[in-house]
């Protein structure tokens, strides 16, 4: 009886992997099974900064149900500041730059757009000549404004609500949100782009921290 029991159990164990393989093979791949792109990150001195460019129009639908910055050539980067230190850290958000390489000898540092600037750019009047190409980088910041009204106010509110809410990260806490950069739809520049975060301060000691230079190509 023992031998019979052993053989039956052995056959059952051998059959389980085959059953699993057959079952998995029969399950079609779905969009949910597609690997999620990971954010690029850098960590030192108790601070971790991660950055994930939103490179698909579907990323923007929840935050921007009507008008999307992406459709106007503006890139949103989801950033997270995690402070694992026992002291508050201040990040000067306006000093952050998106470094893009236009060619082998030409690099430009793009400043983040304010909520007002994003709304202006998204809602500005369309070009009269549809065949006229959009201006190439370098981009003249604040060169155009839209007519401000209810639509502008609604979009500005959405942009502000989705943005990084504060540059002060309390001890053992995380602050996250979006930064906006006008790439004039030249999203291929992200192949060699970096997010440069230069101005950080350990507040109680009034001591500056080392800058962050995050390679965004790793998140694509």
VOPA-31380 format. One record per residue (C-alpha): z, x, y; residue number from 1. Coordinates in pm, whole numbers, padded with zeros to 5 digits. Layout:
<sites>
<<Z X Y> NUM>
...
</sites>
This chain:
<sites>
<<00000 00000 00000> 1>
<<00078 00287 00235> 2>
<<-00274 00429 00193> 3>
<<-00434 00096 00259> 4>
<<-00223 00048 00571> 5>
<<-00313 00395 00696> 6>
<<-00686 00339 00646> 7>
<<-00679 00006 00824> 8>
<<-00493 00148 01122> 9>
<<-00725 00446 01137> 10>
<<-01031 00221 01138> 11>
<<-00875 00006 01410> 12>
<<-00802 00308 01630> 13>
<<-01156 00434 01584> 14>
<<-01294 00095 01679> 15>
<<-01099 00069 02008> 16>
<<-01290 00344 02198> 17>
<<-01621 00197 02081> 18>
<<-01512 -00145 02201> 19>
<<-01410 -00004 02539> 20>
<<-01741 00179 02581> 21>
<<-01935 -00136 02494> 22>
<<-01727 -00342 02734> 23>
<<-01764 -00097 03022> 24>
<<-02136 -00065 02961> 25>
<<-02169 -00440 02989> 26>
<<-01994 -00458 03327> 27>
<<-02248 -00423 03615> 28>
<<-02165 -00196 03903> 29>
<<-02064 -00385 04216> 30>
<<-02035 -00277 04580> 31>
<<-01657 -00266 04530> 32>
<<-01702 00005 04268> 33>
<<-01882 00232 04513> 34>
<<-01664 00530 04609> 35>
<<-01508 00498 04953> 36>
<<-01583 00781 05194> 37>
<<-01278 00991 05267> 38>
<<-01172 01088 05614> 39>
<<-01182 01449 05727> 40>
<<-00838 01581 05808> 41>
<<-00645 01882 05925> 42>
<<-00271 01944 05915> 43>
<<-00034 02199 06065> 44>
<<00299 02222 06248> 45>
<<00411 01884 06119> 46>
<<00108 01692 06248> 47>
<<-00181 01559 06042> 48>
<<-00494 01426 06212> 49>
<<-00760 01244 06012> 50>
<<-01097 01125 06139> 51>
<<-01354 00892 05984> 52>
<<-01679 00813 06171> 53>
<<-01794 00452 06137> 54>
<<-02154 00506 06028> 55>
<<-02241 00154 05913> 56>
<<-02280 -00157 06124> 57>
<<-02064 -00349 05874> 58>
<<-01764 -00135 05975> 59>
<<-01770 -00295 06319> 60>
<<-01794 -00664 06227> 61>
<<-01422 -00735 06200> 62>
<<-01323 -00568 06527> 63>
<<-01636 -00667 06719> 64>
<<-01759 -01007 06594> 65>
<<-02013 -01057 06877> 66>
<<-02129 -00733 07038> 67>
<<-02101 -00403 06852> 68>
<<-02076 -00061 07015> 69>
<<-02280 00077 06726> 70>
<<-02583 -00132 06823> 71>
<<-02577 00037 07165> 72>
<<-02573 00387 07016> 73>
<<-02197 00434 07052> 74>
<<-02006 00583 06762> 75>
<<-01650 00477 06682> 76>
<<-01432 00730 06502> 77>
<<-01123 00598 06328> 78>
<<-00848 00853 06387> 79>
<<-00493 00872 06260> 80>
<<-00211 01090 06396> 81>
<<00076 01132 06148> 82>
<<00385 01309 06279> 83>
<<00606 01443 05999> 84>
<<00822 01645 06235> 85>
<<01164 01543 06375> 86>
<<01031 01549 06734> 87>
<<00786 01338 06932> 88>
<<00439 01483 06982> 89>
<<00210 01403 07275> 90>
<<-00168 01409 07240> 91>
<<-00380 01399 07553> 92>
<<-00639 01153 07426> 93>
<<-00872 01203 07724> 94>
<<-00900 01574 07642> 95>
<<-01037 01512 07292> 96>
<<-01401 01610 07251> 97>
<<-01675 01539 07001> 98>
<<-01860 01869 06965> 99>
<<-02224 01830 06867> 100>
<<-02487 02096 06812> 101>
<<-02819 01999 06970> 102>
<<-02986 02313 06835> 103>
<<-02895 02666 06732> 104>
<<-02813 02769 07090> 105>
<<-02710 02442 07255> 106>
<<-02375 02272 07202> 107>
<<-02231 01979 07394> 108>
<<-01877 01844 07407> 109>
<<-01872 01467 07454> 110>
<<-01561 01305 07605> 111>
<<-01429 00978 07464> 112>
<<-01537 00664 07645> 113>
<<-01289 00426 07803> 114>
<<-01293 00058 07710> 115>
<<-01461 -00016 08044> 116>
<<-01734 00241 07978> 117>
<<-01802 00105 07629> 118>
<<-01837 -00251 07761> 119>
<<-02065 -00130 08042> 120>
<<-02291 00055 07800> 121>
<<-02311 -00223 07540> 122>
<<-02388 -00496 07794> 123>
<<-02609 -00306 08035> 124>
<<-02955 -00455 08101> 125>
<<-03223 -00365 07851> 126>
<<-03492 -00115 07945> 127>
<<-03796 -00275 08103> 128>
<<-04033 -00058 07902> 129>
<<-03948 -00092 07530> 130>
<<-04161 00214 07453> 131>
<<-03963 00434 07689> 132>
<<-03735 00659 07480> 133>
<<-03363 00664 07546> 134>
<<-03240 00974 07731> 135>
<<-03154 01270 07514> 136>
<<-02830 01458 07521> 137>
<<-02669 01588 07737> 138>
<<-02560 01242 07842> 139>
<<-02472 01165 08206> 140>
<<-02131 01004 08166> 141>
<<-02081 00679 08355> 142>
<<-02444 00663 08465> 143>
<<-02492 00291 08408> 144>
<<-02289 -00025 08451> 145>
<<-02341 -00379 08330> 146>
<<-02282 -00696 08522> 147>
<<-01917 -00772 08460> 148>
<<-01823 -01127 08366> 149>
<<-01661 -01321 08084> 150>
<<-01868 -01151 07812> 151>
<<-01780 -00813 07956> 152>
<<-01408 -00899 07969> 153>
<<-01412 -01025 07609> 154>
<<-01582 -00710 07481> 155>
<<-01360 -00482 07688> 156>
<<-01055 -00650 07535> 157>
<<-01186 -00604 07180> 158>
<<-01263 -00238 07249> 159>
<<-00919 -00176 07400> 160>
<<-00736 -00355 07118> 161>
<<-00913 -00143 06854> 162>
<<-00861 00187 07039> 163>
<<-00585 00440 06978> 164>
<<-00293 00262 07147> 165>
<<-00092 00565 07259> 166>
<<-00100 00942 07273> 167>
<<00271 00969 07193> 168>
<<00357 00989 06823> 169>
<<00726 00934 06748> 170>
<<00902 01139 06479> 171>
<<00803 01044 06125> 172>
<<00551 00785 06239> 173>
<<00176 00727 06256> 174>
<<-00051 00615 06540> 175>
<<-00408 00515 06461> 176>
<<-00708 00351 06619> 177>
<<-01063 00415 06739> 178>
<<-01216 00671 06971> 179>
<<-01562 00598 07114> 180>
<<-01842 00844 07185> 181>
<<-02187 00776 07326> 182>
<<-02435 00945 07094> 183>
<<-02738 00753 07229> 184>
<<-02800 00648 06864> 185>
<<-02848 01012 06762> 186>
<<-02608 00973 06471> 187>
<<-02773 01255 06276> 188>
<<-02586 01492 06509> 189>
<<-02277 01425 06299> 190>
<<-02418 01653 06031> 191>
<<-02267 01946 06224> 192>
<<-02017 01767 06450> 193>
<<-01648 01849 06496> 194>
<<-01365 01652 06653> 195>
<<-01181 01891 06884> 196>
<<-00821 01801 06977> 197>
<<-00698 02072 07215> 198>
<<-00404 01941 07415> 199>
<<-00093 01872 07204> 200>
<<00270 01909 07305> 201>
<<00600 01908 07117> 202>
<<00779 01700 07375> 203>
<<01148 01795 07345> 204>
<<01075 02166 07347> 205>
<<00782 02130 07587> 206>
<<00595 02358 07349> 207>
<<00218 02337 07297> 208>
<<00081 02308 06947> 209>
<<-00226 02475 06802> 210>
<<-00550 02285 06860> 211>
<<-00726 02088 06586> 212>
<<-01095 02133 06505> 213>
<<-01191 01878 06241> 214>
<<-01524 01911 06059> 215>
<<-01668 01558 06050> 216>
<<-01951 01654 05815> 217>
<<-01699 01646 05529> 218>
<<-01647 01271 05576> 219>
<<-02017 01183 05532> 220>
</sites>
